[in-house]
Amino acid sequence: MWRVATATLTAGVIITALGPASADTGFWRSAGLPGVDAFGVYRTRPARVALAFFLKDTRKDRYGAAVRFSFTERHHRNAVRVVALRPAGAKRRWRTVQSANTGHLYVQECVGRWHGKAFRIKKCGGWRRRY
């Protein structure tokens, strides 16, 4: 009886986690720009896309790691977001980004410096299409 209850509970958790059949889920990894290590999971739904990712600064230099995302959709303006690690903060962190543009996701790894509250990009890798 205990095994049947555990199996039923496990199946319910998996079905709930995966959600409806129309949602696509995928994994992405960074392209290998020196100083940046990033990977994450994206989940697309008809109305929005959610992206949870881990960003790590692998070099001990004066530049910080950043990831630039471009969410595209036909007949809509592209939504570009930059997520960077603060210089005095943690050198690695989990972050989440959401967008209503569900057409395609492009990811670009970057390094740069903080100037006050603004992050200025020094160098970026190439744009990579994730879905």
C-alpha positions in Angstrom: 0.0 0.0 0.0 2.8 2.4 0.9 4.6 1.8 -2.5 1.3 2.4 -4.4 0.8 5.7 -2.6 4.4 6.8 -3.2 4.2 5.9 -6.9 0.9 7.9 -7.2 2.3 10.9 -5.4 5.5 10.8 -7.5 3.5 10.6 -10.8 1.3 13.6 -9.7 4.4 15.7 -8.9 6.0 14.9 -12.3 2.8 15.7 -14.2 2.3 19.0 -12.2 5.9 20.0 -12.8 5.8 19.4 -16.5 2.5 21.2 -16.8 0.3 21.2 -19.9 1.3 19.4 -23.1 1.6 22.7 -25.0 4.5 24.0 -22.9 8.0 23.4 -24.2 10.8 23.0 -21.8 14.5 23.0 -22.6 18.0 23.3 -21.3 20.8 25.7 -22.5 24.5 26.1 -21.8 26.8 29.1 -22.5 28.9 29.2 -25.6 32.2 29.4 -23.8 33.2 33.1 -23.5 36.2 33.2 -21.1 35.2 34.5 -17.7 31.5 33.6 -18.0 29.8 30.3 -17.1 26.0 30.2 -17.6 23.4 27.6 -18.0 19.7 27.3 -17.4 16.2 26.0 -18.2 13.5 27.7 -20.2 9.8 27.0 -20.3 7.6 28.4 -23.1 3.9 28.7 -22.8 1.4 30.3 -25.2 1.4 33.7 -23.4 4.9 33.9 -21.9 8.4 32.3 -21.5 10.2 31.9 -18.2 13.9 31.4 -18.0 15.7 30.3 -14.8 19.5 30.3 -15.1 22.8 30.2 -13.2 25.4 32.8 -13.9 29.0 32.5 -12.6 32.0 34.8 -13.0 35.0 32.4 -13.4 37.8 34.9 -13.6 39.3 37.0 -10.9 39.7 40.2 -12.8 38.1 43.7 -12.8 35.4 42.6 -15.2 32.0 41.1 -14.2 30.1 38.4 -16.0 26.8 39.1 -17.7 24.3 37.4 -20.0 22.2 39.2 -22.6 18.8 37.8 -23.7 16.7 38.7 -26.7 13.2 37.5 -26.7 11.6 37.8 -30.2 8.1 37.5 -31.6 6.7 38.4 -35.0 5.1 41.8 -35.2 6.4 42.8 -31.8 9.4 44.8 -30.7 12.3 42.6 -29.5 12.8 42.5 -25.7 16.5 42.6 -24.9 17.6 42.2 -21.3 21.0 42.2 -19.7 21.6 40.5 -16.4 25.0 41.1 -14.7 26.6 40.2 -11.5 27.5 43.0 -9.1 31.2 43.5 -8.4 30.9 43.5 -4.6 28.3 40.7 -4.6 28.4 37.0 -5.1 30.5 35.6 -7.9 27.7 33.2 -8.8 23.9 33.4 -8.6 20.6 31.9 -9.8 18.4 34.4 -11.6 15.0 34.4 -13.4 13.8 36.3 -16.4 10.3 36.4 -18.0 9.0 37.8 -21.2 5.7 37.9 -23.1 7.6 37.5 -26.5 7.5 33.8 -27.1 8.9 33.4 -30.6 12.6 32.7 -30.2 15.2 33.1 -27.4 18.7 34.3 -28.2 21.5 34.2 -25.6 24.8 36.1 -25.6 27.5 35.9 -22.9 29.3 39.2 -22.0 31.9 40.7 -19.7 32.0 44.3 -18.6 32.2 46.8 -15.7 29.8 48.6 -13.4 29.9 52.4 -13.5 27.6 53.4 -10.7 24.3 51.8 -11.4 25.0 51.1 -15.1 26.7 48.1 -16.5 28.8 48.8 -19.5 29.7 45.8 -21.8 33.3 45.4 -22.9 33.1 42.2 -24.9 30.5 39.7 -25.9 30.4 36.3 -27.5 28.1 35.5 -30.5 24.3 35.4 -30.3 23.1 31.8 -29.9 19.5 30.8 -30.7 18.1 28.5 -28.0 14.6 27.8 -29.4 
